[in-house]
Amino acid sequence: MPFIGLSVIGPLIMLLAMGRTSPYVRAQAVEALNFHITLLGATILLSITVVGLVLVPLLWIGGLVAGIMGGVSALGDGRFRYPLSLRLVK
């Protein structure tokens, strides 16, 4: 669970620090923040079910892989869209 909490804080810090000066950083930080908030919500909801015992570790692994892919894409000036994320932050 600490991985999920830290993954929400990182994009939030980037959004607050550089979001006003760089539209590219803002777009990527918002995208990452939306994905990790969705992942956090899914983790909380699935942890109260029996199916969640199997799915939550798979979600964490998928979140780690998607985060690495998004970071690599952002370093190369690419636009990365995270899969299955709710667009909560605009």
Backbone as JSON Lines, residues from 0, in Angstrom:
{"i":0,"aa":"M","n":[0.8,-1.21,0.0],"ca":[0.0,0.0,0.0],"c":[0.84,1.27,0.0]}
{"i":1,"aa":"P","n":[2.05,1.29,0.57],"ca":[2.85,2.52,0.52],"c":[3.19,2.95,-0.9]}
{"i":2,"aa":"F","n":[3.38,1.98,-1.8],"ca":[3.68,2.3,-3.2],"c":[2.55,3.12,-3.8]}
{"i":3,"aa":"I","n":[1.31,2.73,-3.51],"ca":[0.16,3.42,-4.09],"c":[0.08,4.84,-3.54]}
{"i":4,"aa":"G","n":[0.3,5.01,-2.25],"ca":[0.25,6.35,-1.66],"c":[1.31,7.28,-2.22]}
{"i":5,"aa":"L","n":[2.53,6.77,-2.38],"ca":[3.61,7.57,-2.94],"c":[3.38,7.89,-4.41]}
{"i":6,"aa":"S","n":[2.73,6.98,-5.11],"ca":[2.51,7.22,-6.53],"c":[1.47,8.31,-6.76]}
{"i":7,"aa":"V","n":[0.65,8.61,-5.78],"ca":[-0.29,9.72,-5.88],"c":[0.41,11.03,-5.51]}
{"i":8,"aa":"I","n":[1.33,10.98,-4.56],"ca":[2.0,12.19,-4.09],"c":[2.96,12.75,-5.15]}
{"i":9,"aa":"G","n":[3.67,11.88,-5.86],"ca":[4.62,12.33,-6.87],"c":[4.0,13.18,-7.97]}
{"i":10,"aa":"P","n":[2.96,12.68,-8.66],"ca":[2.32,13.52,-9.69],"c":[1.67,14.78,-9.12]}
{"i":11,"aa":"L","n":[1.18,14.7,-7.89],"ca":[0.57,15.88,-7.27],"c":[1.62,16.97,-7.04]}
{"i":12,"aa":"I","n":[2.8,16.58,-6.58],"ca":[3.88,17.55,-6.38],"c":[4.29,18.17,-7.72]}
{"i":13,"aa":"M","n":[4.42,17.34,-8.76],"ca":[4.78,17.86,-10.08],"c":[3.7,18.82,-10.61]}
{"i":14,"aa":"L","n":[2.46,18.48,-10.38],"ca":[1.36,19.33,-10.84],"c":[1.4,20.68,-10.13]}
{"i":15,"aa":"L","n":[1.63,20.66,-8.83],"ca":[1.65,21.91,-8.07],"c":[2.91,22.73,-8.34]}
{"i":16,"aa":"A","n":[4.04,22.05,-8.57],"ca":[5.3,22.76,-8.74],"c":[5.46,23.33,-10.15]}
{"i":17,"aa":"M","n":[5.16,22.54,-11.17],"ca":[5.44,22.95,-12.54],"c":[4.2,23.07,-13.42]}
{"i":18,"aa":"G","n":[3.03,22.8,-12.87],"ca":[1.82,22.77,-13.67],"c":[1.45,24.1,-14.3]}
{"i":19,"aa":"R","n":[1.79,25.19,-13.65],"ca":[1.43,26.51,-14.18],"c":[2.39,26.99,-15.26]}
{"i":20,"aa":"T","n":[3.62,26.52,-15.22],"ca":[4.62,27.02,-16.16],"c":[4.76,26.16,-17.4]}
{"i":21,"aa":"S","n":[4.42,24.88,-17.33],"ca":[4.6,24.0,-18.47],"c":[3.33,23.2,-18.75]}
{"i":22,"aa":"P","n":[2.68,23.44,-19.87],"ca":[1.47,22.68,-20.2],"c":[1.75,21.19,-20.39]}
{"i":23,"aa":"Y","n":[2.96,20.86,-20.88],"ca":[3.31,19.44,-21.07],"c":[3.41,18.72,-19.73]}
{"i":24,"aa":"V","n":[4.1,19.35,-18.77],"ca":[4.24,18.74,-17.44],"c":[2.87,18.62,-16.79]}
{"i":25,"aa":"R","n":[2.04,19.64,-16.94],"ca":[0.69,19.6,-16.36],"c":[-0.12,18.45,-16.94]}
{"i":26,"aa":"A","n":[-0.09,18.29,-18.24],"ca":[-0.88,17.23,-18.88],"c":[-0.41,15.84,-18.42]}
{"i":27,"aa":"Q","n":[0.89,15.64,-18.34],"ca":[1.41,14.34,-17.93],"c":[1.16,14.08,-16.44]}
{"i":28,"aa":"A","n":[1.29,15.13,-15.61],"ca":[1.04,14.97,-14.18],"c":[-0.43,14.69,-13.9]}
{"i":29,"aa":"V","n":[-1.33,15.36,-14.61],"ca":[-2.77,15.11,-14.44],"c":[-3.11,13.69,-14.86]}
{"i":30,"aa":"E","n":[-2.53,13.25,-15.97],"ca":[-2.78,11.89,-16.45],"c":[-2.3,10.84,-15.43]}
{"i":31,"aa":"A","n":[-1.1,11.04,-14.89],"ca":[-0.57,10.1,-13.9],"c":[-1.38,10.16,-12.6]}
{"i":32,"aa":"L","n":[-1.76,11.35,-12.19],"ca":[-2.55,11.5,-10.97],"c":[-3.9,10.81,-11.1]}
{"i":33,"aa":"N","n":[-4.56,10.98,-12.22],"ca":[-5.85,10.31,-12.45],"c":[-5.7,8.79,-12.4]}
{"i":34,"aa":"F","n":[-4.67,8.28,-13.04],"ca":[-4.47,6.83,-13.05],"c":[-4.22,6.29,-11.65]}
{"i":35,"aa":"H","n":[-3.37,6.96,-10.89],"ca":[-3.02,6.44,-9.57],"c":[-4.14,6.64,-8.55]}
{"i":36,"aa":"I","n":[-4.97,7.65,-8.71],"ca":[-6.17,7.78,-7.87],"c":[-7.15,6.65,-8.19]}
{"i":37,"aa":"T","n":[-7.31,6.34,-9.47],"ca":[-8.17,5.23,-9.87],"c":[-7.64,3.92,-9.31]}
{"i":38,"aa":"L","n":[-6.34,3.72,-9.37],"ca":[-5.72,2.51,-8.84],"c":[-5.9,2.42,-7.32]}
{"i":39,"aa":"L","n":[-5.78,3.53,-6.63],"ca":[-5.99,3.56,-5.19],"c":[-7.43,3.21,-4.84]}
{"i":40,"aa":"G","n":[-8.38,3.77,-5.58],"ca":[-9.79,3.45,-5.34],"c":[-10.1,1.99,-5.61]}
{"i":41,"aa":"A","n":[-9.55,1.45,-6.69],"ca":[-9.76,0.03,-7.0],"c":[-9.15,-0.86,-5.93]}
{"i":42,"aa":"T","n":[-8.0,-0.47,-5.41],"ca":[-7.36,-1.25,-4.35],"c":[-8.22,-1.26,-3.09]}
{"i":43,"aa":"I","n":[-8.77,-0.13,-2.73],"ca":[-9.61,-0.05,-1.54],"c":[-10.88,-0.87,-1.72]}
{"i":44,"aa":"L","n":[-11.52,-0.73,-2.88],"ca":[-12.76,-1.45,-3.13],"c":[-12.54,-2.97,-3.23]}
{"i":45,"aa":"L","n":[-11.47,-3.37,-3.89],"ca":[-11.23,-4.81,-4.06],"c":[-10.7,-5.48,-2.8]}
{"i":46,"aa":"S","n":[-10.12,-4.71,-1.89],"ca":[-9.55,-5.33,-0.7],"c":[-10.62,-5.86,0.25]}
{"i":47,"aa":"I","n":[-11.86,-5.47,0.06],"ca":[-12.92,-5.99,0.93],"c":[-13.62,-7.21,0.34]}
{"i":48,"aa":"T","n":[-13.14,-7.68,-0.8],"ca":[-13.73,-8.86,-1.43],"c":[-12.72,-10.0,-1.47]}
{"i":49,"aa":"V","n":[-13.23,-11.2,-1.67],"ca":[-12.37,-12.37,-1.77],"c":[-11.58,-12.35,-3.08]}
{"i":50,"aa":"V","n":[-12.21,-11.87,-4.14],"ca":[-11.55,-11.78,-5.44],"c":[-10.38,-10.8,-5.38]}
{"i":51,"aa":"G","n":[-10.5,-9.81,-4.51],"ca":[-9.44,-8.81,-4.37],"c":[-8.13,-9.38,-3.89]}
{"i":52,"aa":"L","n":[-8.16,-10.49,-3.17],"ca":[-6.92,-11.11,-2.71],"c":[-6.03,-11.5,-3.88]}
{"i":53,"aa":"V","n":[-6.64,-11.84,-5.0],"ca":[-5.88,-12.2,-6.19],"c":[-5.64,-10.98,-7.08]}
{"i":54,"aa":"L","n":[-6.63,-10.11,-7.2],"ca":[-6.55,-9.0,-8.15],"c":[-5.7,-7.82,-7.67]}
{"i":55,"aa":"V","n":[-5.67,-7.55,-6.37],"ca":[-4.93,-6.39,-5.88],"c":[-3.43,-6.49,-6.2]}
{"i":56,"aa":"P","n":[-2.77,-7.62,-5.95],"ca":[-1.35,-7.69,-6.36],"c":[-1.16,-7.53,-7.85]}
{"i":57,"aa":"L","n":[-2.08,-8.05,-8.65],"ca":[-1.98,-7.88,-10.1],"c":[-2.16,-6.42,-10.49]}
{"i":58,"aa":"L","n":[-3.06,-5.72,-9.81],"ca":[-3.25,-4.28,-10.06],"c":[-1.99,-3.5,-9.72]}
{"i":59,"aa":"W","n":[-1.35,-3.85,-8.6],"ca":[-0.12,-3.16,-8.2],"c":[0.98,-3.36,-9.23]}
{"i":60,"aa":"I","n":[1.12,-4.59,-9.7],"ca":[2.14,-4.87,-10.71],"c":[1.82,-4.1,-12.0]}
{"i":61,"aa":"G","n":[0.56,-4.12,-12.4],"ca":[0.15,-3.37,-13.59],"c":[0.36,-1.87,-13.41]}
{"i":62,"aa":"G","n":[0.1,-1.35,-12.22],"ca":[0.32,0.07,-11.94],"c":[1.79,0.43,-11.98]}
{"i":63,"aa":"L","n":[2.64,-0.45,-11.49],"ca":[4.07,-0.22,-11.54],"c":[4.57,-0.2,-12.98]}
{"i":64,"aa":"V","n":[4.11,-1.16,-13.77],"ca":[4.51,-1.23,-15.18],"c":[4.0,0.0,-15.94]}
{"i":65,"aa":"A","n":[2.75,0.37,-15.72],"ca":[2.2,1.54,-16.41],"c":[2.91,2.82,-15.98]}
{"i":66,"aa":"G","n":[3.28,2.93,-14.72],"ca":[4.01,4.1,-14.24],"c":[5.38,4.22,-14.89]}
{"i":67,"aa":"I","n":[6.07,3.08,-15.02],"ca":[7.38,3.08,-15.68],"c":[7.23,3.44,-17.16]}
{"i":68,"aa":"M","n":[6.23,2.87,-17.81],"ca":[6.0,3.19,-19.22],"c":[5.66,4.67,-19.4]}
{"i":69,"aa":"G","n":[4.86,5.22,-18.51],"ca":[4.51,6.63,-18.58],"c":[5.71,7.54,-18.35]}
{"i":70,"aa":"G","n":[6.56,7.16,-17.4],"ca":[7.77,7.94,-17.14],"c":[8.73,7.93,-18.31]}
{"i":71,"aa":"V","n":[8.92,6.77,-18.9],"ca":[9.8,6.67,-20.06],"c":[9.23,7.46,-21.23]}
{"i":72,"aa":"S","n":[7.94,7.38,-21.42],"ca":[7.29,8.12,-22.5],"c":[7.4,9.63,-22.28]}
{"i":73,"aa":"A","n":[7.25,10.06,-21.03],"ca":[7.35,11.49,-20.72],"c":[8.78,12.0,-20.92]}
{"i":74,"aa":"L","n":[9.77,11.18,-20.65],"ca":[11.16,11.59,-20.88],"c":[11.45,11.78,-22.37]}
{"i":75,"aa":"G","n":[10.76,11.02,-23.2],"ca":[10.96,11.13,-24.63],"c":[9.99,12.09,-25.3]}
{"i":76,"aa":"D","n":[9.37,12.97,-24.54],"ca":[8.41,13.96,-25.05],"c":[7.21,13.33,-25.74]}
{"i":77,"aa":"G","n":[6.81,12.15,-25.3],"ca":[5.63,11.5,-25.85],"c":[4.41,11.74,-24.98]}
{"i":78,"aa":"R","n":[3.26,11.61,-25.56],"ca":[2.01,11.73,-24.82],"c":[1.56,10.32,-24.44]}
{"i":79,"aa":"F","n":[1.49,10.04,-23.15],"ca":[1.12,8.71,-22.69],"c":[-0.26,8.76,-22.04]}
{"i":80,"aa":"R","n":[-1.15,7.89,-22.46],"ca":[-2.48,7.77,-21.86],"c":[-2.53,6.48,-21.05]}
{"i":81,"aa":"Y","n":[-2.78,6.6,-19.77],"ca":[-2.87,5.43,-18.91],"c":[-4.16,4.67,-19.21]}
{"i":82,"aa":"P","n":[-4.1,3.35,-19.18],"ca":[-5.3,2.55,-19.47],"c":[-6.27,2.53,-18.28]}
{"i":83,"aa":"L","n":[-7.53,2.5,-18.58],"ca":[-8.59,2.3,-17.59],"c":[-8.55,3.28,-16.42]}
{"i":84,"aa":"S","n":[-8.29,4.53,-16.68],"ca":[-8.27,5.49,-15.57],"c":[-9.46,6.43,-15.69]}
{"i":85,"aa":"L","n":[-10.0,6.8,-14.56],"ca":[-11.09,7.75,-14.5],"c":[-10.5,9.16,-14.55]}
{"i":86,"aa":"R","n":[-11.05,10.01,-15.33],"ca":[-10.54,11.38,-15.47],"c":[-11.19,12.26,-14.4]}
{"i":87,"aa":"L","n":[-10.66,12.19,-13.18],"ca":[-11.2,12.93,-12.06],"c":[-10.63,14.34,-11.96]}
{"i":88,"aa":"V","n":[-9.34,14.48,-12.23],"ca":[-8.67,15.78,-12.18],"c":[-8.57,16.3,-13.61]}
{"i":89,"aa":"K","n":[-8.98,17.53,-13.81],"ca":[-8.95,18.12,-15.16],"c":[-7.77,19.02,-15.33]}
